[in-house]
Amino acid sequence: MTITHRRILYIIFFIIFFIAAPITIMWAQGYKFDWRNKSWQKTGVLFLEVKPEKANIYLNNKFYDEKTSARIKNLLPKKYNIKIEKDGYITWEKDLEIYPSMTTFAQYVRLFKQDLPTINLLNNKIILVSEQKNNSVAIITQENEIYELYILNIEKQVLDKIAEFNVQPEKIFLSQQAEKILVQEQNFWTIIDATTKKIIKLNNYLSLEELNISKPVFDSNDSNILYAISPNGLEKINLVIPETTIIIADNIISFSIINNDLCYLREKDKNLELISTNLNSLRPKETISNLPISQNYDFYPAPDGLINLIDSQNQILYIFDSETKIFPDKKTIIPEVKYINWHKNNSLLFINDYEIWTYQKHNDQYTKNLITRLGSKINFALWFTYDTHLLYLTNNGLYITEVVTDNNEIIKYEKIKTGQKAYLTKKSQKLIWLTDNSIYESGLQ
């Protein structure tokens, strides 16, 4: 090689170095050349967290990767069309904005099955359904003139037949650990052990006067103890002896017991007082608030420190917060509420016949958000495993919607029959849903 050739090569190397070095440095510092604007731009990052795993990710219709999660770096600031696909699942697609020196998060991406595989667990007319306790519900069905009692294990999707009745039960109540069921047939009360299936007719041990009760609640720690309202006040019923004891002699309308904390509504001087006390000591009693007269107040489960009451006659939700942790006032009044559901992250979902609302935390503040307004009646709604999604049933089918942005993805399953209630397994992989005449299991993810 001649000296001239060597000099030419050295010059070329120097030119490449002086061009490549600044580009490498700019790239390392997060800059990228924007050919559209013909200038260097500070790039941004897109972080995607997707479930189920191994979904295909597309940016502006260009395949990127196949991962559960993806951290896509060095993206020029602009809006990108993000599409996530997986065989057998409904495609997720959304436009996301990338900003310079910032990370755009989409940690809420959940893919749901395209055509839900559905199993019919039972074909009977459903008469009554209890509240959910310990991942189970008690269900009364009718076949001809026989009324059958079942325990439905939501996690295992198993129905266990417990007992039969010749007279239609009016109400059923399930203990906290789903060990015992209380069945009301007019003024007759029956206790059934869900494990042994042993039946105890309480009327054989207690007089009709003693059993003139309403709104019974099992003790959270002892399924052999019941609390209920009677004309004498709040009574404690020991199912082992059995015997009744008056706990509070007052005109009580409704009550709630959580970890020995007792809250109750009493009527006094043509007014209702909300009282808080301890079940063990019953002292001191604290008057939390006064409420309008109504005979249809019911307590609903709430996070620690909160008390939830719904006046079902007037569809009004009252939220009391002794420490004002979430809501701006110690008493929050929300009209037109038929049903509520709290998520473990303290996100509140509430519905009326045609609207779904949430109270959720955004930028360290809780705000009230209208999720959807429909022309068909909403029968039931509940949170998904994460408070980024919720599920609701109408007379037109099943819907799943995101609730995290202004541009929420909504999935509609038109093949699902009209549903009245629904339950999710712990990881939300399966859905149990009830119509008036059937119980179904469907795989969601």
Rosetta blueprint (number, residue, H / E / L):
1 M L
2 T L
3 I H
4 T H
5 H H
6 R H
7 R H
8 I H
9 L H
10 Y H
11 I H
12 I H
13 F H
14 F H
15 I H
16 I H
17 F H
18 F H
19 I H
20 A H
21 A H
22 P H
23 I H
24 T H
25 I H
26 M H
27 W H
28 A H
29 Q L
30 G L
31 Y E
32 K E
33 F E
34 D E
35 W L
36 R L
37 N L
38 K L
39 S E
40 W E
41 Q E
42 K E
43 T L
44 G E
45 V E
46 L E
47 F E
48 L E
49 E E
50 V E
51 K E
52 P L
53 E L
54 K L
55 A E
56 N E
57 I E
58 Y E
59 L E
60 N L
61 N L
62 K E
63 F E
64 Y E
65 D E
66 E E
67 K E
68 T L
69 S E
70 A E
71 R E
72 I E
73 K E
74 N E
75 L E
76 L L
77 P L
78 K L
79 K E
80 Y E
81 N E
82 I E
83 K E
84 I E
85 E E
86 K L
87 D L
88 G L
89 Y E
90 I L
91 T L
92 W E
93 E E
94 K E
95 D E
96 L E
97 E E
98 I L
99 Y L
100 P L
101 S L
102 M L
103 T E
104 T E
105 F E
106 A E
107 Q E
108 Y E
109 V E
110 R E
111 L L
112 F L
113 K E
114 Q L
115 D L
116 L L
117 P L
118 T E
119 I E
120 N E
121 L E
122 L E
123 N E
124 N L
125 K E
126 I E
127 I E
128 L E
129 V E
130 S L
131 E L
132 Q L
133 K E
134 N L
135 N L
136 S E
137 V E
138 A E
139 I E
140 I E
141 T E
142 Q E
143 E E
144 N L
145 E L
146 I E
147 Y E
148 E E
149 L E
150 Y E
151 I E
152 L E
153 N E
154 I L
155 E L
156 K L
157 Q L
158 V E
159 L E
160 D E
161 K E
162 I E
163 A E
164 E E
165 F E
166 N L
167 V L
168 Q L
169 P L
170 E L
171 K E
172 I E
173 F E
174 L E
175 S L
176 Q L
177 Q L
178 A L
179 E L
180 K E
181 I E
182 L E
183 V E
184 Q E
185 E E
186 Q L
187 N L
188 F E
189 W E
190 T E
191 I E
192 I E
193 D E
194 A L
195 T L
196 T L
197 K L
198 K L
199 I E
200 I E
201 K E
202 L H
203 N H
204 N H
205 Y L
206 L L
207 S L
208 L L
209 E L
210 E L
211 L L
212 N L
213 I L
214 S E
215 K E
216 P E
217 V E
218 F E
219 D L
220 S L
221 N L
222 D L
223 S L
224 N L
225 I E
226 L E
227 Y E
228 A E
229 I E
230 S E
231 P L
232 N L
233 G E
234 L E
235 E E
236 K E
237 I E
238 N E
239 L L
240 V L
241 I L
242 P L
243 E E
244 T E
245 T E
246 I E
247 I E
248 I E
249 A L
250 D L
251 N L
252 I E
253 I E
254 S E
255 F E
256 S E
257 I E
258 I E
259 N L
260 N L
261 D E
262 L E
263 C E
264 Y E
265 L E
266 R E
267 E E
268 K L
269 D L
270 K L
271 N L
272 L E
273 E E
274 L E
275 I E
276 S E
277 T E
278 N E
279 L L
280 N L
281 S L
282 L L
283 R L
284 P L
285 K L
286 E E
287 T E
288 I E
289 S E
290 N E
291 L E
292 P L
293 I L
294 S L
295 Q L
296 N L
297 Y E
298 D E
299 F E
300 Y E
301 P L
302 A L
303 P L
304 D L
305 G L
306 L E
307 I E
308 N E
309 L E
310 I E
311 D E
312 S L
313 Q L
314 N L
315 Q L
316 I E
317 L E
318 Y E
319 I E
320 F E
321 D E
322 S L
323 E L
324 T L
325 K L
326 I L
327 F L
328 P L
329 D L
330 K L
331 K E
332 T E
333 I E
334 I E
335 P E
336 E L
337 V L
338 K L
339 Y E
340 I E
341 N E
342 W E
343 H L
344 K L
345 N L
346 N L
347 S L
348 L E
349 L E
350 F E
351 I E
352 N L
353 D L
354 Y L
355 E E
356 I E
357 W E
358 T E
359 Y E
360 Q E
361 K E
362 H E
363 N L
364 D L
365 Q E
366 Y E
367 T E
368 K E
369 N E
370 L E
371 I E
372 T E
373 R E
374 L L
375 G L
376 S L
377 K L
378 I E
379 N E
380 F E
381 A E
382 L E
383 W E
384 F L
385 T L
386 Y L
387 D L
388 T L
389 H E
390 L E
391 L E
392 Y E
393 L E
394 T E
395 N L
396 N L
397 G E
398 L E
399 Y E
400 I E
401 T E
402 E E
403 V L
404 V L
405 T L
406 D L
407 N L
408 N L
409 E L
410 I E
411 I E
412 K E
413 Y E
414 E L
415 K L
416 I L
417 K L
418 T L
419 G L
420 Q L
421 K E
422 A E
423 Y E
424 L E
425 T L
426 K L
427 K L
428 S L
429 Q L
430 K E
431 L E
432 I E
433 W E
434 L E
435 T L
436 D L
437 N L
438 S E
439 I E
440 Y E
441 E E
442 S E
443 G E
444 L L
445 Q L
